Each structure stands twice: as structure tokens, then as C-alpha cells.
């Protein structure tokens, strides 16, 4: 994650414990929706959804863009293995 270390430090300071698994993704998702609401100048779900396809958001987890149908572009799935309590990256699958 591009902003992962800074986000983790701010999160730990504010909440008093390490980041939860989904915290960075949720953080970015909220700001993506807020951005779409601003561009739609509305909170109407249909109007907001229509603006998601124009999203180009650079956040904690990296750059997030959507195609004309609103589907995520350039998605990534990271696969990990855990042995003896140690996390090891196995592979990164790009969509």
C-alpha cells in the first residue's frame, strides 16, 4: 500500500491498536463514495452510482479507478501463507 505505513501509524495513534485487516480499504471506499457524491452534487444513490465510473482516486491502498460500467479496474489480490506465526507473501494476482 502506497500510504500504508503512514495510515497504520495514524490509526494506531487514534485507536490505540494496530490497524484492522479491512481498515485501509474501508477508509478508501468511504472517500471514493464521498468523491462521487461531490461530483454528483447529490446523495441520491442512482446519481452517486452514475459518478463512480469516473472515479480516479489515489488513496491509502493505491490508485482506484472504475470502468464505464462501474467495475473496478486494475484490481489486485495478494495471497499470503502463515508459518510459525510469520506472514509470507506467496503471490500477487492482478485482475
The first five atom37 places (N, CA, C, CB, O) and aatype in JSON, in Angstrom:
{
  "aatype": [20, 20, 20, 20, 20, 20, 20, 20, 20, 20, 20, 20, 20, 20, 20, 20, 20, 20, 20, 20, 20, 20, 20, 20, 20, 20, 20, 20, 20, 20, 20, 20, 20, 20, 20, 20, 20, 20, 20, 20, 20, 20, 20, 20, 20, 20, 20, 20, 20, 20, 20, 20, 20, 20, 20, 20, 20, 20, 20, 20, 20, 20, 20, 20, 20, 20, 20, 20, 20, 20, 20, 20, 20, 20, 20, 20, 20, 20, 20, 20, 20, 20, 20, 20, 20, 20, 20, 20, 20, 20, 20, 20, 20, 20, 20],
  "atom_mask": [
    [1, 1, 1, 1, 1],
    [1, 1, 1, 1, 1],
    [1, 1, 1, 1, 1],
    [1, 1, 1, 1, 1],
    [1, 1, 1, 1, 1],
    [1, 1, 1, 1, 1],
    [1, 1, 1, 1, 1],
    [1, 1, 1, 1, 1],
    [1, 1, 1, 1, 1],
    [1, 1, 1, 1, 1],
    [1, 1, 1, 1, 1],
    [1, 1, 1, 1, 1],
    [1, 1, 1, 1, 1],
    [1, 1, 1, 1, 1],
    [1, 1, 1, 1, 1],
    [1, 1, 1, 1, 1],
    [1, 1, 1, 1, 1],
    [1, 1, 1, 1, 1],
    [1, 1, 1, 1, 1],
    [1, 1, 1, 1, 1],
    [1, 1, 1, 1, 1],
    [1, 1, 1, 1, 1],
    [1, 1, 1, 1, 1],
    [1, 1, 1, 1, 1],
    [1, 1, 1, 1, 1],
    [1, 1, 1, 1, 1],
    [1, 1, 1, 1, 1],
    [1, 1, 1, 1, 1],
    [1, 1, 1, 1, 1],
    [1, 1, 1, 1, 1],
    [1, 1, 1, 1, 1],
    [1, 1, 1, 1, 1],
    [1, 1, 1, 1, 1],
    [1, 1, 1, 1, 1],
    [1, 1, 1, 1, 1],
    [1, 1, 1, 1, 1],
    [1, 1, 1, 1, 1],
    [1, 1, 1, 1, 1],
    [1, 1, 1, 1, 1],
    [1, 1, 1, 1, 1],
    [1, 1, 1, 1, 1],
    [1, 1, 1, 1, 1],
    [1, 1, 1, 1, 1],
    [1, 1, 1, 1, 1],
    [1, 1, 1, 1, 1],
    [1, 1, 1, 1, 1],
    [1, 1, 1, 1, 1],
    [1, 1, 1, 1, 1],
    [1, 1, 1, 1, 1],
    [1, 1, 1, 1, 1],
    [1, 1, 1, 1, 1],
    [1, 1, 1, 1, 1],
    [1, 1, 1, 1, 1],
    [1, 1, 1, 1, 1],
    [1, 1, 1, 1, 1],
    [1, 1, 1, 1, 1],
    [1, 1, 1, 1, 1],
    [1, 1, 1, 1, 1],
    [1, 1, 1, 1, 1],
    [1, 1, 1, 1, 1],
    [1, 1, 1, 1, 1],
    [1, 1, 1, 1, 1],
    [1, 1, 1, 1, 1],
    [1, 1, 1, 1, 1],
    [1, 1, 1, 1, 1],
    [1, 1, 1, 1, 1],
    [1, 1, 1, 1, 1],
    [1, 1, 1, 1, 1],
    [1, 1, 1, 1, 1],
    [1, 1, 1, 1, 1],
    [1, 1, 1, 1, 1],
    [1, 1, 1, 1, 1],
    [1, 1, 1, 1, 1],
    [1, 1, 1, 1, 1],
    [1, 1, 1, 1, 1],
    [1, 1, 1, 1, 1],
    [1, 1, 1, 1, 1],
    [1, 1, 1, 1, 1],
    [1, 1, 1, 1, 1],
    [1, 1, 1, 1, 1],
    [1, 1, 1, 1, 1],
    [1, 1, 1, 1, 1],
    [1, 1, 1, 1, 1],
    [1, 1, 1, 1, 1],
    [1, 1, 1, 1, 1],
    [1, 1, 1, 1, 1],
    [1, 1, 1, 1, 1],
    [1, 1, 1, 1, 1],
    [1, 1, 1, 1, 1],
    [1, 1, 1, 1, 1],
    [1, 1, 1, 1, 1],
    [1, 1, 1, 1, 1],
    [1, 1, 1, 1, 1],
    [1, 1, 1, 1, 1],
    [1, 1, 1, 1, 1]
  ],
  "atom_positions": [
    [[0.84, -1.18, 0.0], [0.0, 0.0, 0.0], [0.88, 1.24, 0.0], [-0.95, 0.0, 1.21], [1.79, 1.38, 0.82]],
    [[0.59, 2.11, -0.91], [1.39, 3.33, -1.02], [1.42, 4.13, 0.28], [0.85, 4.2, -2.14], [2.49, 4.56, 0.72]],
    [[0.28, 4.33, 0.89], [0.21, 5.12, 2.11], [0.07, 4.28, 3.36], [-0.93, 6.08, 2.03], [-0.35, 4.78, 4.4]],
    [[0.4, 3.01, 3.26], [0.17, 2.06, 4.35], [0.86, 2.38, 5.66], [0.58, 0.74, 3.92], [0.22, 2.33, 6.71]],
    [[2.13, 2.7, 5.62], [2.88, 2.95, 6.86], [2.35, 4.18, 7.59], [4.38, 3.13, 6.56], [2.17, 4.15, 8.8]],
    [[2.1, 5.24, 6.85], [1.57, 6.46, 7.46], [0.17, 6.23, 8.02], [1.55, 7.61, 6.44], [-0.16, 6.68, 9.11]],
    [[-0.67, 5.52, 7.25], [-2.02, 5.21, 7.7], [-1.97, 4.36, 8.97], [-2.81, 4.47, 6.6], [-2.71, 4.63, 9.92]],
    [[-1.12, 3.35, 9.0], [-1.01, 2.47, 10.17], [-0.6, 3.25, 11.41], [0.0, 1.34, 9.9], [-1.13, 3.01, 12.49]],
    [[0.33, 4.17, 11.26], [0.79, 4.97, 12.39], [-0.32, 5.88, 12.91], [2.01, 5.8, 12.0], [-0.53, 5.97, 14.12]],
    [[-1.03, 6.54, 12.0], [-2.14, 7.41, 12.4], [-3.27, 6.61, 13.05], [-2.67, 8.2, 11.19], [-3.87, 7.05, 14.03]],
    [[-3.55, 5.45, 12.49], [-4.61, 4.59, 13.02], [-4.27, 4.15, 14.44], [-4.81, 3.35, 12.11], [-5.1, 4.24, 15.34]],
    [[-3.06, 3.67, 14.63], [-2.63, 3.21, 15.96], [-2.67, 4.34, 16.98], [-1.21, 2.61, 15.89], [-3.06, 4.13, 18.13]],
    [[-2.27, 5.53, 16.57], [-2.29, 6.68, 17.48], [-3.72, 7.02, 17.88], [-1.61, 7.9, 16.82], [-4.0, 7.29, 19.05]],
    [[-4.61, 6.99, 16.92], [-6.0, 7.38, 17.19], [-6.77, 6.31, 17.96], [-6.73, 7.67, 15.89], [-7.52, 6.64, 18.88]],
    [[-6.6, 5.04, 17.61], [-7.42, 3.98, 18.19], [-6.7, 3.13, 19.23], [-7.92, 3.1, 17.1], [-7.33, 2.32, 19.91]],
    [[-5.39, 3.31, 19.37], [-4.66, 2.62, 20.41], [-4.35, 1.15, 20.14], [-5.42, 2.71, 21.66], [-3.98, 0.41, 21.05]],
    [[-4.49, 0.73, 18.87], [-4.12, -0.64, 18.49], [-3.81, -0.68, 17.0], [-5.25, -1.66, 18.84], [-4.17, 0.25, 16.28]],
    [[-3.15, -1.74, 16.54], [-2.79, -1.81, 15.11], [-4.02, -1.81, 14.22], [-1.94, -3.05, 14.84], [-5.13, -2.11, 14.66]],
    [[-3.81, -1.49, 12.95], [-4.93, -1.45, 12.01], [-5.59, -2.82, 11.89], [-4.45, -0.97, 10.63], [-4.94, -3.86, 12.0]],
    [[-6.88, -2.79, 11.66], [-7.63, -4.0, 11.37], [-7.42, -4.32, 9.9], [-9.16, -3.83, 11.71], [-7.03, -3.46, 9.12]],
    [[-7.67, -5.56, 9.52], [-7.45, -6.03, 8.15], [-8.08, -5.12, 7.1], [-7.99, -7.42, 7.99], [-7.43, -4.76, 6.13]],
    [[-9.33, -4.75, 7.29], [-10.05, -4.03, 6.25], [-10.04, -2.51, 6.41], [-11.45, -4.51, 6.21], [-10.64, -1.81, 5.59]],
    [[-9.4, -1.99, 7.43], [-9.42, -0.55, 7.7], [-8.95, 0.3, 6.52], [-8.58, -0.25, 8.91], [-9.63, 1.26, 6.17]],
    [[-7.81, 0.0, 5.89], [-7.36, 0.85, 4.78], [-8.33, 0.82, 3.59], [-5.97, 0.43, 4.33], [-8.54, 1.83, 2.93]],
    [[-8.9, -0.36, 3.33], [-9.82, -0.49, 2.21], [-11.14, 0.24, 2.48], [-10.1, -1.98, 1.92], [-11.7, 0.88, 1.59]],
    [[-11.6, 0.15, 3.72], [-12.82, 0.85, 4.11], [-12.6, 2.36, 4.06], [-13.26, 0.43, 5.52], [-13.47, 3.1, 3.6]],
    [[-11.46, 2.8, 4.53], [-11.11, 4.22, 4.5], [-11.18, 4.75, 3.07], [-9.69, 4.46, 5.1], [-11.81, 5.77, 2.81]],
    [[-10.52, 4.05, 2.16], [-10.54, 4.49, 0.76], [-11.94, 4.41, 0.17], [-9.57, 3.64, -0.07], [-12.34, 5.3, -0.58]],
    [[-12.7, 3.37, 0.5], [-14.05, 3.21, -0.04], [-14.94, 4.37, 0.37], [-14.67, 1.9, 0.43], [-15.72, 4.87, -0.45]],
    [[-14.83, 4.8, 1.61], [-15.63, 5.94, 2.08], [-15.3, 7.19, 1.27], [-15.4, 6.2, 3.58], [-16.19, 7.92, 0.84]],
    [[-14.02, 7.43, 1.06], [-13.63, 8.63, 0.31], [-13.99, 8.53, -1.18], [-12.15, 8.87, 0.46], [-14.21, 9.56, -1.82]],
    [[-14.04, 7.34, -1.72], [-14.48, 7.16, -3.11], [-15.95, 7.52, -3.23], [-14.23, 5.7, -3.59], [-16.35, 8.2, -4.17]],
    [[-16.76, 7.07, -2.27], [-18.19, 7.4, -2.28], [-18.39, 8.9, -2.06], [-18.94, 6.6, -1.19], [-19.21, 9.52, -2.74]],
    [[-17.65, 9.48, -1.14], [-17.76, 10.93, -0.89], [-17.4, 11.71, -2.15], [-16.83, 11.36, 0.28], [-18.08, 12.67, -2.5]],
    [[-16.34, 11.29, -2.83], [-15.93, 11.95, -4.08], [-17.05, 11.86, -5.13], [-14.64, 11.31, -4.63], [-17.34, 12.84, -5.81]],
    [[-17.66, 10.69, -5.26], [-18.76, 10.52, -6.21], [-19.96, 11.38, -5.83], [-19.17, 9.03, -6.3], [-20.63, 11.93, -6.7]],
    [[-20.23, 11.51, -4.52], [-21.33, 12.35, -4.06], [-21.07, 13.81, -4.42], [-21.53, 12.2, -2.55], [-21.97, 14.53, -4.85]],
    [[-19.83, 14.24, -4.23], [-19.49, 15.62, -4.56], [-19.63, 15.88, -6.05], [-18.06, 15.94, -4.11], [-20.18, 16.9, -6.46]],
    [[-19.15, 14.94, -6.87], [-19.25, 15.13, -8.32], [-20.69, 15.05, -8.81], [-18.4, 14.1, -9.04], [-21.04, 15.68, -9.8]],
    [[-21.52, 14.27, -8.1], [-22.94, 14.18, -8.45], [-23.73, 15.35, -7.88], [-23.53, 12.85, -7.93], [-24.87, 15.61, -8.28]],
    [[-23.12, 16.06, -6.94], [-23.8, 17.14, -6.23], [-25.12, 16.62, -5.64], [-24.05, 18.34, -7.17], [-26.14, 17.3, -5.68]],
    [[-25.05, 15.4, -5.09], [-26.26, 14.74, -4.61], [-25.89, 13.58, -3.69], [-27.11, 14.24, -5.8], [-24.77, 13.07, -3.71]],
    [[-26.87, 13.18, -2.89], [-26.74, 11.95, -2.11], [-27.68, 10.88, -2.65], [-27.02, 12.22, -0.62], [-27.8, 9.8, -2.06]],
    [[-28.35, 11.17, -3.74], [-29.25, 10.2, -4.36], [-28.42, 9.02, -4.87], [-30.07, 10.85, -5.54], [-27.5, 9.21, -5.67]],
    [[-28.72, 7.79, -4.4], [-27.9, 6.64, -4.76], [-27.7, 6.45, -6.27], [-28.52, 5.4, -4.21], [-26.59, 6.12, -6.7]],
    [[-28.72, 6.66, -7.06], [-28.59, 6.49, -8.52], [-27.63, 7.51, -9.11], [-29.97, 6.61, -9.2], [-26.84, 7.18, -10.0]],
    [[-27.7, 8.74, -8.63], [-26.81, 9.79, -9.14], [-25.37, 9.55, -8.7], [-27.29, 11.17, -8.66], [-24.44, 9.77, -9.47]],
    [[-25.21, 9.09, -7.47], [-23.86, 8.81, -6.96], [-23.26, 7.63, -7.72], [-23.9, 8.5, -5.43], [-22.11, 7.7, -8.15]],
    [[-24.03, 6.57, -7.9], [-23.55, 5.4, -8.62], [-23.13, 5.76, -10.05], [-24.64, 4.31, -8.65], [-22.15, 5.23, -10.56]],
    [[-23.86, 6.65, -10.67], [-23.52, 7.07, -12.03], [-22.17, 7.77, -12.09], [-24.61, 8.0, -12.57], [-21.51, 7.76, -13.13]],
    [[-21.75, 8.36, -10.99], [-20.46, 9.08, -10.96], [-19.28, 8.18, -10.57], [-20.55, 10.23, -9.99], [-18.13, 8.58, -10.75]],
    [[-19.56, 6.99, -10.05], [-18.47, 6.09, -9.65], [-17.58, 5.75, -10.83], [-19.05, 4.81, -9.03], [-16.36, 5.64, -10.67]],
    [[-18.17, 5.58, -12.02], [-17.37, 5.19, -13.18], [-16.3, 6.22, -13.53], [-18.27, 4.97, -14.37], [-15.32, 5.87, -14.18]],
    [[-16.46, 7.46, -13.12], [-15.46, 8.49, -13.4], [-14.42, 8.64, -12.31], [-16.14, 9.79, -13.61], [-13.62, 9.58, -12.34]],
    [[-14.41, 7.74, -11.37], [-13.5, 7.84, -10.22], [-12.05, 7.56, -10.62], [-13.93, 6.87, -9.12], [-11.75, 6.59, -11.32]],
    [[-11.17, 8.42, -10.15], [-9.73, 8.2, -10.22], [-9.2, 8.69, -8.88], [-9.04, 8.97, -11.47], [-8.83, 9.85, -8.72]],
    [[-9.17, 7.78, -7.91], [-8.86, 8.12, -6.54], [-7.51, 7.55, -6.14], [-9.94, 7.62, -5.6], [-7.25, 6.36, -6.34]],
    [[-6.66, 8.37, -5.6], [-5.36, 7.94, -5.09], [-5.43, 7.97, -3.57], [-4.19, 8.84, -5.63], [-5.48, 9.05, -2.97]],
    [[-5.44, 6.8, -2.95], [-5.62, 6.71, -1.51], [-4.58, 5.86, -0.83], [-6.97, 6.19, -1.19], [-3.49, 5.62, -1.37]],
    [[-4.92, 5.39, 0.33], [-4.02, 4.59, 1.16], [-3.61, 3.31, 0.44], [-4.69, 4.24, 2.5], [-2.44, 2.91, 0.48]],
    [[-4.56, 2.66, -0.22], [-4.29, 1.37, -0.85], [-3.75, 1.5, -2.27], [-5.53, 0.54, -0.88], [-3.45, 0.49, -2.91]],
    [[-3.62, 2.72, -2.76], [-3.12, 2.94, -4.11], [-4.15, 3.67, -4.95], [-2.75, 1.62, -4.78], [-5.04, 4.33, -4.42]],
    [[-4.03, 3.56, -6.26], [-4.96, 4.23, -7.16], [-6.14, 3.31, -7.46], [-4.25, 4.65, -8.48], [-5.97, 2.13, -7.74]],
    [[-7.34, 3.89, -7.38], [-8.56, 3.14, -7.66], [-9.3, 3.81, -8.8], [-9.45, 3.05, -6.4], [-9.61, 5.0, -8.74]],
    [[-9.57, 3.03, -9.85], [-10.35, 3.52, -10.99], [-11.4, 2.47, -11.34], [-9.42, 3.83, -12.22], [-11.26, 1.29, -11.01]],
    [[-12.45, 2.93, -12.0], [-13.54, 2.06, -12.41], [-13.79, 2.24, -13.9], [-14.83, 2.36, -11.61], [-13.54, 3.31, -14.45]],
    [[-14.28, 1.18, -14.55], [-14.6, 1.28, -15.97], [-15.97, 1.94, -16.15], [-14.57, -0.11, -16.65], [-16.6, 2.34, -15.17]],
    [[-16.44, 2.06, -17.38], [-17.7, 2.74, -17.68], [-18.9, 2.08, -17.02], [-17.9, 2.79, -19.18], [-19.92, 2.73, -16.78]],
    [[-18.79, 0.79, -16.72], [-19.9, 0.08, -16.05], [-19.79, 0.16, -14.52], [-19.92, -1.39, -16.5], [-20.67, -0.34, -13.82]],
    [[-18.73, 0.78, -14.02], [-18.55, 0.88, -12.57], [-17.78, -0.26, -11.97], [-19.87, 0.98, -11.91], [-17.71, -0.38, -10.74]],
    [[-17.2, -1.13, -12.81], [-16.4, -2.25, -12.3], [-14.98, -1.78, -12.02], [-16.4, -3.42, -13.32], [-14.42, -0.95, -12.74]],
    [[-14.4, -2.32, -10.96], [-13.04, -1.97, -10.56], [-12.05, -2.36, -11.65], [-12.67, -2.67, -9.24], [-12.09, -3.46, -12.2]],
    [[-11.15, -1.43, -11.96], [-10.07, -1.71, -12.9], [-8.78, -1.94, -12.11], [-9.88, -0.55, -13.93], [-8.6, -1.38, -11.03]],
    [[-7.93, -2.75, -12.63], [-6.59, -2.94, -12.06], [-6.64, -3.48, -10.64], [-5.82, -1.65, -12.08], [-5.81, -3.12, -9.81]],
    [[-7.61, -4.34, -10.35], [-7.7, -4.93, -9.02], [-6.54, -5.88, -8.77], [-9.02, -5.67, -8.85], [-5.94, -6.42, -9.7]],
    [[-6.23, -6.09, -7.51], [-5.13, -6.95, -7.12], [-5.56, -7.81, -5.93], [-3.86, -6.12, -6.77], [-6.21, -7.32, -5.01]],
    [[-5.2, -9.07, -5.97], [-5.42, -9.96, -4.84], [-4.06, -10.46, -4.39], [-6.38, -11.15, -5.22], [-3.3, -11.03, -5.18]],
    [[-3.75, -10.25, -3.13], [-2.49, -10.71, -2.56], [-2.73, -11.99, -1.78], [-1.85, -9.63, -1.65], [-3.63, -12.06, -0.95]],
    [[-1.92, -13.01, -2.06], [-2.05, -14.3, -1.39], [-0.89, -14.48, -0.41], [-2.07, -15.46, -2.43], [0.27, -14.28, -0.77]],
    [[-1.24, -14.84, 0.83], [-0.24, -14.99, 1.87], [-0.28, -16.39, 2.47], [-0.45, -13.95, 2.96], [-1.29, -17.08, 2.4]],
    [[0.84, -16.79, 3.05], [0.94, -18.03, 3.8], [1.44, -17.66, 5.2], [1.89, -19.06, 3.1], [2.22, -16.73, 5.37]],
    [[0.98, -18.4, 6.18], [1.41, -18.18, 7.55], [2.05, -19.45, 8.08], [0.21, -17.74, 8.45], [1.43, -20.51, 8.11]],
    [[3.3, -19.33, 8.5], [4.02, -20.46, 9.1], [4.72, -19.96, 10.35], [5.04, -21.09, 8.1], [5.44, -18.96, 10.33]],
    [[4.5, -20.66, 11.43], [5.11, -20.3, 12.71], [4.83, -18.85, 13.08], [6.61, -20.55, 12.66], [5.69, -18.16, 13.63]],
    [[3.63, -18.39, 12.77], [3.23, -17.02, 13.1], [3.8, -15.95, 12.21], [3.62, -16.73, 14.49], [3.62, -14.76, 12.47]],
    [[4.5, -16.35, 11.15], [5.11, -15.36, 10.25], [4.35, -15.34, 8.92], [6.62, -15.69, 10.01], [4.09, -16.39, 8.33]],
    [[4.0, -14.15, 8.47], [3.27, -13.97, 7.21], [4.25, -13.82, 6.06], [2.33, -12.74, 7.29], [5.19, -13.03, 6.12]],
    [[4.02, -14.6, 5.01], [4.88, -14.55, 3.82], [4.01, -14.36, 2.59], [5.73, -15.84, 3.69], [3.02, -15.07, 2.4]],
    [[4.37, -13.4, 1.75], [3.65, -13.15, 0.51], [3.93, -14.28, -0.46], [4.03, -11.78, -0.11], [5.09, -14.55, -0.78]],
    [[2.88, -14.95, -0.94], [3.04, -16.03, -1.91], [3.0, -15.53, -3.34], [1.96, -17.08, -1.7], [3.84, -15.88, -4.17]],
    [[1.99, -14.68, -3.61], [1.81, -14.21, -4.99], [0.88, -13.01, -4.98], [1.25, -15.35, -5.89], [0.12, -12.79, -4.04]],
    [[0.97, -12.23, -6.05], [0.07, -11.12, -6.29], [-0.62, -11.38, -7.62], [0.83, -9.74, -6.29], [0.03, -11.5, -8.66]],
    [[-1.93, -11.48, -7.58], [-2.72, -11.76, -8.78], [-3.38, -10.46, -9.22], [-3.78, -12.87, -8.52], [-4.17, -9.88, -8.49]],
    [[-3.04, -10.01, -10.42], [-3.64, -8.78, -10.95], [-4.81, -9.13, -11.84], [-2.59, -7.93, -11.75], [-4.74, -10.05, -12.66]],
    [[-5.9, -8.39, -11.68], [-7.1, -8.64, -12.45], [-7.13, -7.79, -13.71], [-8.34, -8.38, -11.61], [-8.08, -7.87, -14.49]]
  ]
}
